[in-house]
Amino acid sequence: MSGLVIGAALVGGGFLCVVQLSLQYGRELAPEHARYLAGLLTTGYAIGQLVGPMLSAVSTMLTHQLEPALYVAGTGLAIAGLLVFRQGK
């Protein structure tokens, strides 16, 4: 039971940090549109949570491998990172 609590704290703590840092960076990028950006970030996260498992299921069903879905996810993450990096300059 203590392992479950420790695991939940570590995973949940990391998740909360990422969410808070994302929202803070969004406020820095567009301070006059903080509420709109928080909603946009939440929507983007929800879309990723819905599309990711479906993409991996279809990829695994068609290719019998998970790697193509991981490549697509990694590419999407890299593109998103580049877009945020360019926006910050």
PDB file as gemmi writes it, atoms N, CA and C in Angstrom:
CRYST1    1.000    1.000    1.000  90.00  90.00  90.00 P 1                      
ATOM      1  N   MET A   1       0.821  -1.198   0.000  1.00  0.00           N  
ATOM      2  CA  MET A   1       0.000   0.000   0.000  1.00  0.00           C  
ATOM      3  C   MET A   1       0.862   1.258   0.000  1.00  0.00           C  
ATOM      4  N   SER A   2       1.969   1.237   0.750  1.00  0.00           N  
ATOM      5  CA  SER A   2       2.816   2.429   0.786  1.00  0.00           C  
ATOM      6  C   SER A   2       3.469   2.674  -0.574  1.00  0.00           C  
ATOM      7  N   GLY A   3       3.773   1.582  -1.307  1.00  0.00           N  
ATOM      8  CA  GLY A   3       4.332   1.739  -2.652  1.00  0.00           C  
ATOM      9  C   GLY A   3       3.356   2.433  -3.585  1.00  0.00           C  
ATOM     10  N   LEU A   4       2.084   2.118  -3.433  1.00  0.00           N  
ATOM     11  CA  LEU A   4       1.050   2.749  -4.249  1.00  0.00           C  
ATOM     12  C   LEU A   4       0.968   4.242  -3.951  1.00  0.00           C  
ATOM     13  N   VAL A   5       1.034   4.594  -2.694  1.00  0.00           N  
ATOM     14  CA  VAL A   5       0.964   6.002  -2.300  1.00  0.00           C  
ATOM     15  C   VAL A   5       2.190   6.753  -2.808  1.00  0.00           C  
ATOM     16  N   ILE A   6       3.363   6.160  -2.668  1.00  0.00           N  
ATOM     17  CA  ILE A   6       4.589   6.803  -3.148  1.00  0.00           C  
ATOM     18  C   ILE A   6       4.544   6.960  -4.664  1.00  0.00           C  
ATOM     19  N   GLY A   7       4.122   5.905  -5.359  1.00  0.00           N  
ATOM     20  CA  GLY A   7       4.014   5.976  -6.815  1.00  0.00           C  
ATOM     21  C   GLY A   7       3.029   7.036  -7.270  1.00  0.00           C  
ATOM     22  N   ALA A   8       1.885   7.104  -6.596  1.00  0.00           N  
ATOM     23  CA  ALA A   8       0.878   8.105  -6.948  1.00  0.00           C  
ATOM     24  C   ALA A   8       1.407   9.515  -6.707  1.00  0.00           C  
ATOM     25  N   ALA A   9       2.135   9.707  -5.617  1.00  0.00           N  
ATOM     26  CA  ALA A   9       2.690  11.030  -5.321  1.00  0.00           C  
ATOM     27  C   ALA A   9       3.737  11.430  -6.353  1.00  0.00           C  
ATOM     28  N   LEU A  10       4.596  10.488  -6.739  1.00  0.00           N  
ATOM     29  CA  LEU A  10       5.640  10.802  -7.712  1.00  0.00           C  
ATOM     30  C   LEU A  10       5.055  11.090  -9.093  1.00  0.00           C  
ATOM     31  N   VAL A  11       4.153  10.249  -9.544  1.00  0.00           N  
ATOM     32  CA  VAL A  11       3.551  10.458 -10.864  1.00  0.00           C  
ATOM     33  C   VAL A  11       2.659  11.697 -10.853  1.00  0.00           C  
ATOM     34  N   GLY A  12       1.816  11.817  -9.851  1.00  0.00           N  
ATOM     35  CA  GLY A  12       0.920  12.967  -9.765  1.00  0.00           C  
ATOM     36  C   GLY A  12       1.670  14.273  -9.592  1.00  0.00           C  
ATOM     37  N   GLY A  13       2.729  14.249  -8.804  1.00  0.00           N  
ATOM     38  CA  GLY A  13       3.532  15.455  -8.609  1.00  0.00           C  
ATOM     39  C   GLY A  13       4.180  15.913  -9.900  1.00  0.00           C  
ATOM     40  N   GLY A  14       4.710  14.973 -10.644  1.00  0.00           N  
ATOM     41  CA  GLY A  14       5.310  15.314 -11.937  1.00  0.00           C  
ATOM     42  C   GLY A  14       4.283  15.867 -12.910  1.00  0.00           C  
ATOM     43  N   PHE A  15       3.107  15.256 -12.921  1.00  0.00           N  
ATOM     44  CA  PHE A  15       2.032  15.722 -13.802  1.00  0.00           C  
ATOM     45  C   PHE A  15       1.614  17.142 -13.432  1.00  0.00           C  
ATOM     46  N   LEU A  16       1.430  17.401 -12.147  1.00  0.00           N  
ATOM     47  CA  LEU A  16       1.019  18.736 -11.715  1.00  0.00           C  
ATOM     48  C   LEU A  16       2.070  19.784 -12.052  1.00  0.00           C  
ATOM     49  N   CYS A  17       3.344  19.420 -11.912  1.00  0.00           N  
ATOM     50  CA  CYS A  17       4.415  20.362 -12.253  1.00  0.00           C  
ATOM     51  C   CYS A  17       4.378  20.722 -13.730  1.00  0.00           C  
ATOM     52  N   VAL A  18       4.194  19.727 -14.591  1.00  0.00           N  
ATOM     53  CA  VAL A  18       4.142  19.985 -16.033  1.00  0.00           C  
ATOM     54  C   VAL A  18       2.954  20.878 -16.375  1.00  0.00           C  
ATOM     55  N   VAL A  19       1.812  20.607 -15.789  1.00  0.00           N  
ATOM     56  CA  VAL A  19       0.620  21.418 -16.065  1.00  0.00           C  
ATOM     57  C   VAL A  19       0.839  22.853 -15.601  1.00  0.00           C  
ATOM     58  N   GLN A  20       1.333  23.031 -14.397  1.00  0.00           N  
ATOM     59  CA  GLN A  20       1.538  24.381 -13.873  1.00  0.00           C  
ATOM     60  C   GLN A  20       2.590  25.152 -14.667  1.00  0.00           C  
ATOM     61  N   LEU A  21       3.670  24.472 -15.059  1.00  0.00           N  
ATOM     62  CA  LEU A  21       4.694  25.138 -15.866  1.00  0.00           C  
ATOM     63  C   LEU A  21       4.151  25.520 -17.236  1.00  0.00           C  
ATOM     64  N   SER A  22       3.327  24.669 -17.823  1.00  0.00           N  
ATOM     65  CA  SER A  22       2.720  24.980 -19.125  1.00  0.00           C  
ATOM     66  C   SER A  22       1.801  26.190 -19.019  1.00  0.00           C  
ATOM     67  N   LEU A  23       0.973  26.223 -17.995  1.00  0.00           N  
ATOM     68  CA  LEU A  23       0.071  27.360 -17.814  1.00  0.00           C  
ATOM     69  C   LEU A  23       0.847  28.645 -17.536  1.00  0.00           C  
ATOM     70  N   GLN A  24       1.915  28.546 -16.756  1.00  0.00           N  
ATOM     71  CA  GLN A  24       2.730  29.724 -16.471  1.00  0.00           C  
ATOM     72  C   GLN A  24       3.391  30.247 -17.741  1.00  0.00           C  
ATOM     73  N   TYR A  25       3.919  29.341 -18.556  1.00  0.00           N  
ATOM     74  CA  TYR A  25       4.555  29.756 -19.805  1.00  0.00           C  
ATOM     75  C   TYR A  25       3.520  30.367 -20.744  1.00  0.00           C  
ATOM     76  N   GLY A  26       2.323  29.813 -20.750  1.00  0.00           N  
ATOM     77  CA  GLY A  26       1.244  30.394 -21.547  1.00  0.00           C  
ATOM     78  C   GLY A  26       0.919  31.810 -21.108  1.00  0.00           C  
ATOM     79  N   ARG A  27       0.911  32.049 -19.809  1.00  0.00           N  
ATOM     80  CA  ARG A  27       0.668  33.405 -19.296  1.00  0.00           C  
ATOM     81  C   ARG A  27       1.795  34.352 -19.685  1.00  0.00           C  
ATOM     82  N   GLU A  28       3.020  33.838 -19.742  1.00  0.00           N  
ATOM     83  CA  GLU A  28       4.142  34.677 -20.152  1.00  0.00           C  
ATOM     84  C   GLU A  28       4.069  35.017 -21.636  1.00  0.00           C  
ATOM     85  N   LEU A  29       3.621  34.062 -22.452  1.00  0.00           N  
ATOM     86  CA  LEU A  29       3.527  34.307 -23.891  1.00  0.00           C  
ATOM     87  C   LEU A  29       2.416  35.290 -24.235  1.00  0.00           C  
ATOM     88  N   ALA A  30       1.295  35.200 -23.542  1.00  0.00           N  
ATOM     89  CA  ALA A  30       0.147  36.061 -23.845  1.00  0.00           C  
ATOM     90  C   ALA A  30      -0.550  36.460 -22.552  1.00  0.00           C  
ATOM     91  N   PRO A  31       0.019  37.414 -21.803  1.00  0.00           N  
ATOM     92  CA  PRO A  31      -0.558  37.770 -20.502  1.00  0.00           C  
ATOM     93  C   PRO A  31      -1.975  38.336 -20.595  1.00  0.00           C  
ATOM     94  N   GLU A  32      -2.316  38.969 -21.706  1.00  0.00           N  
ATOM     95  CA  GLU A  32      -3.651  39.548 -21.833  1.00  0.00           C  
ATOM     96  C   GLU A  32      -4.712  38.509 -22.190  1.00  0.00           C  
ATOM     97  N   HIS A  33      -4.283  37.290 -22.543  1.00  0.00           N  
ATOM     98  CA  HIS A  33      -5.221  36.230 -22.918  1.00  0.00           C  
ATOM     99  C   HIS A  33      -5.006  34.975 -22.073  1.00  0.00           C  
ATOM    100  N   ALA A  34      -4.738  35.143 -20.796  1.00  0.00           N  
ATOM    101  CA  ALA A  34      -4.388  34.010 -19.935  1.00  0.00           C  
ATOM    102  C   ALA A  34      -5.526  32.991 -19.831  1.00  0.00           C  
ATOM    103  N   ARG A  35      -6.753  33.446 -19.670  1.00  0.00           N  
ATOM    104  CA  ARG A  35      -7.886  32.510 -19.547  1.00  0.00           C  
ATOM    105  C   ARG A  35      -8.107  31.740 -20.843  1.00  0.00           C  
ATOM    106  N   TYR A  36      -8.065  32.453 -21.960  1.00  0.00           N  
ATOM    107  CA  TYR A  36      -8.243  31.811 -23.263  1.00  0.00           C  
ATOM    108  C   TYR A  36      -7.152  30.769 -23.488  1.00  0.00           C  
ATOM    109  N   LEU A  37      -5.920  31.119 -23.169  1.00  0.00           N  
ATOM    110  CA  LEU A  37      -4.805  30.205 -23.378  1.00  0.00           C  
ATOM    111  C   LEU A  37      -4.892  28.994 -22.462  1.00  0.00           C  
ATOM    112  N   ALA A  38      -5.362  29.176 -21.236  1.00  0.00           N  
ATOM    113  CA  ALA A  38      -5.542  28.032 -20.333  1.00  0.00           C  
ATOM    114  C   ALA A  38      -6.567  27.063 -20.909  1.00  0.00           C  
ATOM    115  N   GLY A  39      -7.649  27.588 -21.458  1.00  0.00           N  
ATOM    116  CA  GLY A  39      -8.645  26.733 -22.100  1.00  0.00           C  
ATOM    117  C   GLY A  39      -8.097  26.040 -23.328  1.00  0.00           C  
ATOM    118  N   LEU A  40      -7.297  26.752 -24.104  1.00  0.00           N  
ATOM    119  CA  LEU A  40      -6.692  26.176 -25.301  1.00  0.00           C  
ATOM    120  C   LEU A  40      -5.712  25.066 -24.945  1.00  0.00           C  
ATOM    121  N   LEU A  41      -4.899  25.294 -23.923  1.00  0.00           N  
ATOM    122  CA  LEU A  41      -3.956  24.264 -23.483  1.00  0.00           C  
ATOM    123  C   LEU A  41      -4.695  23.041 -22.947  1.00  0.00           C  
ATOM    124  N   THR A  42      -5.763  23.262 -22.205  1.00  0.00           N  
ATOM    125  CA  THR A  42      -6.552  22.147 -21.680  1.00  0.00           C  
ATOM    126  C   THR A  42      -7.201  21.362 -22.815  1.00  0.00           C  
ATOM    127  N   THR A  43      -7.710  22.065 -23.811  1.00  0.00           N  
ATOM    128  CA  THR A  43      -8.318  21.399 -24.964  1.00  0.00           C  
ATOM    129  C   THR A  43      -7.286  20.585 -25.733  1.00  0.00           C  
ATOM    130  N   GLY A  44      -6.122  21.157 -25.939  1.00  0.00           N  
ATOM    131  CA  GLY A  44      -5.056  20.425 -26.631  1.00  0.00           C  
ATOM    132  C   GLY A  44      -4.643  19.177 -25.877  1.00  0.00           C  
ATOM    133  N   TYR A  45      -4.566  19.282 -24.572  1.00  0.00           N  
ATOM    134  CA  TYR A  45      -4.218  18.124 -23.751  1.00  0.00           C  
ATOM    135  C   TYR A  45      -5.296  17.046 -23.864  1.00  0.00           C  
ATOM    136  N   ALA A  46      -6.555  17.460 -23.823  1.00  0.00           N  
ATOM    137  CA  ALA A  46      -7.658  16.497 -23.920  1.00  0.00           C  
ATOM    138  C   ALA A  46      -7.666  15.800 -25.278  1.00  0.00           C  
ATOM    139  N   ILE A  47      -7.405  16.551 -26.337  1.00  0.00           N  
ATOM    140  CA  ILE A  47      -7.350  15.943 -27.671  1.00  0.00           C  
ATOM    141  C   ILE A  47      -6.226  14.919 -27.735  1.00  0.00           C  
ATOM    142  N   GLY A  48      -5.079  15.260 -27.170  1.00  0.00           N  
ATOM    143  CA  GLY A  48      -3.968  14.308 -27.136  1.00  0.00           C  
ATOM    144  C   GLY A  48      -4.302  13.055 -26.347  1.00  0.00           C  
ATOM    145  N   GLN A  49      -5.021  13.220 -25.249  1.00  0.00           N  
ATOM    146  CA  GLN A  49      -5.409  12.071 -24.436  1.00  0.00           C  
ATOM    147  C   GLN A  49      -6.409  11.173 -25.162  1.00  0.00           C  
ATOM    148  N   LEU A  50      -7.193  11.744 -26.053  1.00  0.00           N  
ATOM    149  CA  LEU A  50      -8.160  10.954 -26.813  1.00  0.00           C  
ATOM    150  C   LEU A  50      -7.539  10.325 -28.059  1.00  0.00           C  
ATOM    151  N   VAL A  51      -6.723  11.077 -28.773  1.00  0.00           N  
ATOM    152  CA  VAL A  51      -6.171  10.611 -30.043  1.00  0.00           C  
ATOM    153  C   VAL A  51      -5.021   9.632 -29.834  1.00  0.00           C  
ATOM    154  N   GLY A  52      -4.204   9.842 -28.825  1.00  0.00           N  
ATOM    155  CA  GLY A  52      -3.035   8.993 -28.595  1.00  0.00           C  
ATOM    156  C   GLY A  52      -3.352   7.512 -28.474  1.00  0.00           C  
ATOM    157  N   PRO A  53      -4.241   7.122 -27.582  1.00  0.00           N  
ATOM    158  CA  PRO A  53      -4.571   5.701 -27.477  1.00  0.00           C  
ATOM    159  C   PRO A  53      -5.208   5.128 -28.740  1.00  0.00           C  
ATOM    160  N   MET A  54      -6.028   5.938 -29.418  1.00  0.00           N  
ATOM    161  CA  MET A  54      -6.635   5.446 -30.658  1.00  0.00           C  
ATOM    162  C   MET A  54      -5.577   5.233 -31.735  1.00  0.00           C  
ATOM    163  N   LEU A  55      -4.635   6.165 -31.838  1.00  0.00           N  
ATOM    164  CA  LEU A  55      -3.555   6.028 -32.813  1.00  0.00           C  
ATOM    165  C   LEU A  55      -2.708   4.797 -32.524  1.00  0.00           C  
ATOM    166  N   SER A  56      -2.379   4.592 -31.271  1.00  0.00           N  
ATOM    167  CA  SER A  56      -1.560   3.423 -30.937  1.00  0.00           C  
ATOM    168  C   SER A  56      -2.327   2.124 -31.165  1.00  0.00           C  
ATOM    169  N   ALA A  57      -3.629   2.115 -30.921  1.00  0.00           N  
ATOM    170  CA  ALA A  57      -4.429   0.909 -31.166  1.00  0.00           C  
ATOM    171  C   ALA A  57      -4.504   0.592 -32.653  1.00  0.00           C  
ATOM    172  N   VAL A  58      -4.744   1.605 -33.481  1.00  0.00           N  
ATOM    173  CA  VAL A  58      -4.811   1.390 -34.927  1.00  0.00           C  
ATOM    174  C   VAL A  58      -3.452   0.965 -35.460  1.00  0.00           C  
ATOM    175  N   SER A  59      -2.397   1.632 -35.002  1.00  0.00           N  
ATOM    176  CA  SER A  59      -1.048   1.283 -35.443  1.00  0.00           C  
ATOM    177  C   SER A  59      -0.694  -0.146 -35.071  1.00  0.00           C  
ATOM    178  N   THR A  60      -1.014  -0.536 -33.867  1.00  0.00           N  
ATOM    179  CA  THR A  60      -0.717  -1.895 -33.421  1.00  0.00           C  
ATOM    180  C   THR A  60      -1.552  -2.911 -34.191  1.00  0.00           C  
ATOM    181  N   MET A  61      -2.798  -2.572 -34.482  1.00  0.00           N  
ATOM    182  CA  MET A  61      -3.658  -3.489 -35.222  1.00  0.00           C  
ATOM    183  C   MET A  61      -3.164  -3.668 -36.667  1.00  0.00           C  
ATOM    184  N   LEU A  62      -2.728  -2.581 -37.299  1.00  0.00           N  
ATOM    185  CA  LEU A  62      -2.311  -2.656 -38.701  1.00  0.00           C  
ATOM    186  C   LEU A  62      -0.909  -3.219 -38.884  1.00  0.00           C  
ATOM    187  N   THR A  63       0.016  -2.814 -38.027  1.00  0.00           N  
ATOM    188  CA  THR A  63       1.418  -3.202 -38.219  1.00  0.00           C  
ATOM    189  C   THR A  63       1.891  -4.251 -37.223  1.00  0.00           C  
ATOM    190  N   HIS A  64       1.086  -4.531 -36.218  1.00  0.00           N  
ATOM    191  CA  HIS A  64       1.464  -5.448 -35.137  1.00  0.00           C  
ATOM    192  C   HIS A  64       2.719  -4.959 -34.409  1.00  0.00           C  
ATOM    193  N   GLN A  65       2.909  -3.649 -34.434  1.00  0.00           N  
ATOM    194  CA  GLN A  65       4.024  -3.011 -33.735  1.00  0.00           C  
ATOM    195  C   GLN A  65       3.541  -1.690 -33.147  1.00  0.00           C  
ATOM    196  N   LEU A  66       4.164  -1.291 -32.069  1.00  0.00           N  
ATOM    197  CA  LEU A  66       3.823  -0.017 -31.443  1.00  0.00           C  
ATOM    198  C   LEU A  66       4.733   1.112 -31.931  1.00  0.00           C  
ATOM    199  N   GLU A  67       5.864   0.763 -32.527  1.00  0.00           N  
ATOM    200  CA  GLU A  67       6.853   1.761 -32.910  1.00  0.00           C  
ATOM    201  C   GLU A  67       6.320   2.866 -33.823  1.00  0.00           C  
ATOM    202  N   PRO A  68       5.508   2.566 -34.860  1.00  0.00           N  
ATOM    203  CA  PRO A  68       5.016   3.674 -35.697  1.00  0.00           C  
ATOM    204  C   PRO A  68       4.238   4.728 -34.905  1.00  0.00           C  
ATOM    205  N   ALA A  69       3.425   4.306 -33.966  1.00  0.00           N  
ATOM    206  CA  ALA A  69       2.683   5.273 -33.148  1.00  0.00           C  
ATOM    207  C   ALA A  69       3.634   6.091 -32.283  1.00  0.00           C  
ATOM    208  N   LEU A  70       4.682   5.463 -31.786  1.00  0.00           N  
ATOM    209  CA  LEU A  70       5.659   6.195 -30.980  1.00  0.00           C  
ATOM    210  C   LEU A  70       6.426   7.205 -31.827  1.00  0.00           C  
ATOM    211  N   TYR A  71       6.725   6.848 -33.081  1.00  0.00           N  
ATOM    212  CA  TYR A  71       7.397   7.790 -33.982  1.00  0.00           C  
ATOM    213  C   TYR A  71       6.503   8.990 -34.284  1.00  0.00           C  
ATOM    214  N   VAL A  72       5.229   8.738 -34.514  1.00  0.00           N  
ATOM    215  CA  VAL A  72       4.290   9.837 -34.767  1.00  0.00           C  
ATOM    216  C   VAL A  72       4.178  10.728 -33.531  1.00  0.00           C  
ATOM    217  N   ALA A  73       4.082  10.125 -32.356  1.00  0.00           N  
ATOM    218  CA  ALA A  73       3.985  10.904 -31.118  1.00  0.00           C  
ATOM    219  C   ALA A  73       5.252  11.718 -30.885  1.00  0.00           C  
ATOM    220  N   GLY A  74       6.408  11.108 -31.106  1.00  0.00           N  
ATOM    221  CA  GLY A  74       7.673  11.828 -30.941  1.00  0.00           C  
ATOM    222  C   GLY A  74       7.817  12.971 -31.923  1.00  0.00           C  
ATOM    223  N   THR A  75       7.403  12.743 -33.168  1.00  0.00           N  
ATOM    224  CA  THR A  75       7.458  13.798 -34.176  1.00  0.00           C  
ATOM    225  C   THR A  75       6.521  14.943 -33.809  1.00  0.00           C  
ATOM    226  N   GLY A  76       5.327  14.614 -33.357  1.00  0.00           N  
ATOM    227  CA  GLY A  76       4.389  15.651 -32.927  1.00  0.00           C  
ATOM    228  C   GLY A  76       4.922  16.459 -31.757  1.00  0.00           C  
ATOM    229  N   LEU A  77       5.569  15.781 -30.827  1.00  0.00           N  
ATOM    230  CA  LEU A  77       6.160  16.470 -29.679  1.00  0.00           C  
ATOM    231  C   LEU A  77       7.289  17.394 -30.117  1.00  0.00           C  
ATOM    232  N   ALA A  78       8.121  16.927 -31.044  1.00  0.00           N  
ATOM    233  CA  ALA A  78       9.220  17.753 -31.544  1.00  0.00           C  
ATOM    234  C   ALA A  78       8.688  18.980 -32.281  1.00  0.00           C  
ATOM    235  N   ILE A  79       7.665  18.798 -33.104  1.00  0.00           N  
ATOM    236  CA  ILE A  79       7.080  19.929 -33.829  1.00  0.00           C  
ATOM    237  C   ILE A  79       6.469  20.934 -32.856  1.00  0.00           C  
ATOM    238  N   ALA A  80       5.742  20.444 -31.854  1.00  0.00           N  
ATOM    239  CA  ALA A  80       5.150  21.340 -30.858  1.00  0.00           C  
ATOM    240  C   ALA A  80       6.233  22.099 -30.095  1.00  0.00           C  
ATOM    241  N   GLY A  81       7.308  21.407 -29.738  1.00  0.00           N  
ATOM    242  CA  GLY A  81       8.410  22.070 -29.048  1.00  0.00           C  
ATOM    243  C   GLY A  81       9.049  23.155 -29.891  1.00  0.00           C  
ATOM    244  N   LEU A  82       9.242  22.876 -31.180  1.00  0.00           N  
ATOM    245  CA  LEU A  82       9.808  23.884 -32.079  1.00  0.00           C  
ATOM    246  C   LEU A  82       8.879  25.088 -32.228  1.00  0.00           C  
ATOM    247  N   LEU A  83       7.582  24.839 -32.317  1.00  0.00           N  
ATOM    248  CA  LEU A  83       6.633  25.947 -32.427  1.00  0.00           C  
ATOM    249  C   LEU A  83       6.654  26.828 -31.184  1.00  0.00           C  
ATOM    250  N   VAL A  84       6.703  26.223 -30.023  1.00  0.00           N  
ATOM    251  CA  VAL A  84       6.757  26.999 -28.776  1.00  0.00           C  
ATOM    252  C   VAL A  84       8.082  27.739 -28.673  1.00  0.00           C  
ATOM    253  N   PHE A  85       9.168  27.079 -29.052  1.00  0.00           N  
ATOM    254  CA  PHE A  85      10.490  27.706 -28.990  1.00  0.00           C  
ATOM    255  C   PHE A  85      10.552  28.921 -29.912  1.00  0.00           C  
ATOM    256  N   ARG A  86      10.028  28.796 -31.118  1.00  0.00           N  
ATOM    257  CA  ARG A  86      10.039  29.911 -32.066  1.00  0.00           C  
ATOM    258  C   ARG A  86       9.131  31.041 -31.597  1.00  0.00           C  
ATOM    259  N   GLN A  87       8.003  30.703 -30.969  1.00  0.00           N  
ATOM    260  CA  GLN A  87       7.065  31.717 -30.489  1.00  0.00           C  
ATOM    261  C   GLN A  87       7.683  32.541 -29.361  1.00  0.00           C  
ATOM    262  N   GLY A  88       8.525  31.906 -28.554  1.00  0.00           N  
ATOM    263  CA  GLY A  88       9.135  32.583 -27.417  1.00  0.00           C  
ATOM    264  C   GLY A  88      10.215  33.573 -27.799  1.00  0.00           C  
ATOM    265  N   LYS A  89      10.733  33.484 -29.001  1.00  0.00           N  
ATOM    266  CA  LYS A  89      11.817  34.396 -29.426  1.00  0.00           C  
ATOM    267  C   LYS A  89      11.298  35.721 -29.873  1.00  0.00           C  
TER     268      LYS A  89                                                      
END                                                                             
